[in-house]
Amino acid sequence: MSRVLALRDAIREGMTEEMRRDDNVFLMGEEVAEYNGAYKVSKGMLDEFGARRVVDTPIAELGFAGIGVGAAMNGLRPIVEFMTWNFAVLAFDQIINNAAKTLSQSAGEFNCPIVFRGPSGAAGQLAQQHSQTFEAWLANCPGLKVISCIDPADAKGLIKSAIRDNDPICMMESEQFYALEGEVPDGEYLTPIGKAAVRREGTDVTIVSYNKMMLVANDAADQLAKEGISAEVIDLRTIRPLDHETIVNSVKKTNRIVVVDESWPYAGISSEITYQIQKYAFDYLDAPVVRVNAPDVSLPYAAAYVEAYMPNPKKVIDAVKSVMYR
Amino acid sequence: MTKVVEKVSKRGKKTPKYNKETYLTWYETMLRIRRFEEKSLQKYGQEQIRGFLHVYIGQEAIAAGLVSAIKKEDAIVTAYRQHGLAISRGISTKKCMAELYGKKTGIVKGKGGSMHFFSKEHRFFGGNGIVGAQIPIGTGIGFAEKYRGTDLLCVTMFGDGAARQGALYESFNMAMTWKLPVLYICENNHYAMGTSVERTSNVADIYKVGSAFDMPSEAVDGMSPESVHEALSRAAEHIRSGKGPYFLEIKTYRYKGHSVSDPGTYRTKDELKEYQSIDPIKVTEKKILEGNIATAEEIKAIKDKIKAEINEAVEFAENSDFPDGDNLFEDNYMQEDYPYTS
């Protein structure tokens, strides 16, 4: 059996189930308690768990991220919500220099089981500082695991896995798609970290993407099907560790691949995927890997800029046709 | 600075307030740290120890007074000038020296070096290499104690340089708002690397920053284990009664440079000499002898014991093996089968 849930409700259900299961799990962040969450992800959680476990913080990302790290080193399992990952840049010292390195620099004496989560990516006309993705920044750093997924069922299963995981995890959601609905299974389940999902099977080309660009990839695949092109669509779900095996297996079948990635092209997730493909599937490729990214610029405010900046189905279709030499 | 010297010379005339065991423990702790640090400097000069090395010489009274004032179950987190604090908590000088040598018998198997000692057994949550980063972490360690309803606290230590980091202000604010059991200690050794306290802020009395959060805050003479012990005991009692955090600015002095590569040209020799004239080890020894707390033979026995211990620590470090470079992939993830990128 399953129900239809919005992304925000699915994430909340995952957090709530884990908080019922383990008293060491708590949620902290700006507006998470009395305001019920800036995007209502934590709606009702204060009522159920009380102020001890659902903690409103002042606007102090560096401070409360560090408090989370200290609490995790001392036996708790914090979920630290950032209102957006753009604001988490203030907390990168704690994420990179402490959460990610505690296990190594203490030679295993202390670990840091913490989940940092919040929305990432452009969300309309919000201008430069509010329109960035952070998967590549964080996935670069050993010690961290990075999840980025908007499928409600998987987001629920992934946050449950993340909370139970003994390593520090960064989870990226989507401000624009917290209302996105999907079938969510009833009962207890976990979605594994580090496994991609084949969302649509196909034979002519592989399209790999993650987070809200999955919607663009799926839309493109629908339109391509009408033109007789069968696209296989893969949702990475986890960015680090990267499930290159699922991508490579698909490429061995389709011999062509397009990477759709909202982040900037330079030193990004699409670059990493492209490297992995040439490493593991070079002999299977019938065309160079092509990627559809945001351009190598900051995103300005006006609608025309947003339109020009964001990957869209047309850009993906053009990329697919280029790898098919059509 | 002169005020501290005057205060100490006056205090020297008072009758001893604590028992023999306490004075001898303070004395032994301070001497152990001093000799360990002298040896580590020597071995650095011989290139047995590499990387950064920030020694605690001059600040030993803080470590001594700290240990007698708090419980061994209390947590402690500090910055990179940490050897003395780790040793005072009971981490063996052998394991500490082996860590400086980068040996696998070190307290963190050669993975942390001088700046990163950790020991769960000793509730030592690390030396942190990023100035001020341990302030929110210590606040979070205290958060966890309150969450679990224990009566333990977290001693969160930092230098005068870190007192200017934003992380301190954010942490003080949340710790007071949530009444967290955190004892903040600023070890004010007067110089953030080469920049004096007066040059880093309009407010040279660092304890005063606590008042912006209504946090009980005071300045403490850090050249005397008695005054450190008294201030910390008072603060710890306040914290354990559930009233929230406490801030102590402990005024001290490091005799050596910021790190081994710092010649200390930004301060005068007279200033250094003035502090050395109230050296906590010398003053305590004098007090013990003049107050007939212990005999000269007993003091000599402690000196001999420490000398032997530090020599053994060096011997242990030198005879230990280096880690195997193939173990590079250990301790990066708790997940045992983590698929590293290649």
Contacts between the chains, C-beta under 8 A, distances in Angstrom:
chain1	res1	chain2	res2	distance
A	26	B	147	7.1
A	52	B	147	6.8
A	55	B	178	7.9
A	57	B	174	6.8
A	58	B	170	7.5
A	58	B	173	6.1
A	58	B	174	6.6
A	58	B	177	7.3
A	60	B	170	3.8
A	60	B	173	6.8
A	60	B	174	6.8
A	62	B	136	6.8
A	62	B	166	6.5
A	62	B	167	5.5
A	62	B	170	6.0
A	63	B	136	5.0
A	63	B	139	7.5
A	63	B	167	6.2
A	63	B	170	2.8
A	63	B	171	5.3
A	63	B	173	7.3
A	63	B	174	5.9
A	64	B	136	7.6
A	64	B	170	7.6
A	64	B	174	6.8
A	65	B	136	7.3
A	66	B	133	6.8
A	66	B	135	7.3
A	66	B	136	2.4
A	66	B	137	5.3
A	66	B	139	7.0
A	66	B	140	6.2
A	66	B	167	6.5
A	66	B	171	7.2
A	67	B	136	5.3
A	67	B	137	7.8
A	67	B	139	5.1
A	67	B	140	3.8
A	67	B	143	5.5
A	67	B	171	7.3
A	67	B	174	6.4
A	68	B	140	6.1
A	69	B	136	7.3
A	69	B	137	5.5
A	69	B	140	5.9
A	70	B	77	7.4
A	70	B	125	7.5
A	70	B	136	6.6
A	70	B	137	3.9
A	70	B	138	6.1
A	70	B	139	6.2
A	70	B	140	2.3
A	70	B	141	4.3
A	70	B	142	7.6
A	70	B	143	6.7
A	70	B	144	7.1
A	70	B	154	7.6
A	71	B	140	4.2
A	71	B	141	7.1
A	71	B	143	5.0
A	71	B	144	4.4
A	71	B	147	7.2
A	72	B	140	7.5
A	73	B	125	6.0
A	73	B	137	6.9
A	73	B	140	7.4
A	73	B	141	6.6
A	74	B	75	6.7
A	74	B	125	7.5
A	74	B	140	7.1
A	74	B	141	4.5
A	74	B	144	3.8
A	74	B	145	7.1
A	74	B	154	7.9
A	75	B	144	5.8
A	75	B	148	7.5
A	76	B	143	7.8
A	76	B	144	4.8
A	76	B	147	6.2
A	78	B	140	8.0
A	93	B	130	6.1
A	93	B	133	5.9
A	93	B	167	7.9
A	94	B	133	6.9
A	94	B	136	6.6
A	94	B	137	7.8
A	97	B	129	7.8
A	97	B	130	5.0
A	97	B	133	6.1
A	98	B	128	7.4
A	98	B	130	7.8
A	98	B	133	6.1
A	98	B	137	6.4
A	102	B	126	7.9
A	103	B	331	5.2
A	103	B	332	6.6
A	103	B	333	7.2
A	103	B	334	6.6
A	104	B	111	6.2
A	104	B	331	5.1
A	104	B	332	5.6
A	105	B	108	6.9
A	105	B	111	6.2
A	105	B	112	4.9
A	105	B	116	4.3
A	105	B	118	7.2
A	105	B	126	7.3
A	106	B	108	5.7
A	106	B	111	7.7
A	106	B	112	7.0
A	106	B	116	7.1
A	106	B	118	3.6
A	106	B	126	6.5
A	106	B	331	7.9
A	107	B	108	3.8
A	107	B	109	4.2
A	107	B	110	8.0
A	107	B	111	4.4
A	107	B	112	6.9
A	107	B	118	7.4
A	107	B	331	5.5
A	108	B	330	7.3
A	108	B	331	4.5
A	109	B	108	6.7
A	109	B	118	4.4
A	109	B	119	6.4
A	109	B	120	5.1
A	110	B	118	5.9
A	110	B	120	6.6
A	110	B	125	6.9
A	110	B	126	7.5
A	111	B	334	5.2
A	113	B	334	7.8
A	142	B	332	5.4
A	142	B	340	7.9
A	143	B	332	5.8
A	143	B	333	7.0
A	145	B	333	7.9
A	165	B	334	7.8
A	165	B	335	7.5
A	166	B	334	3.7
A	166	B	335	7.3
A	167	B	333	5.2
A	167	B	334	5.1
A	167	B	335	6.0
A	194	B	339	7.0
A	240	B	341	8.0
A	241	B	338	6.6
A	241	B	339	4.9
A	241	B	340	7.9
A	241	B	341	7.4
A	242	B	341	7.1
A	272	B	341	7.8
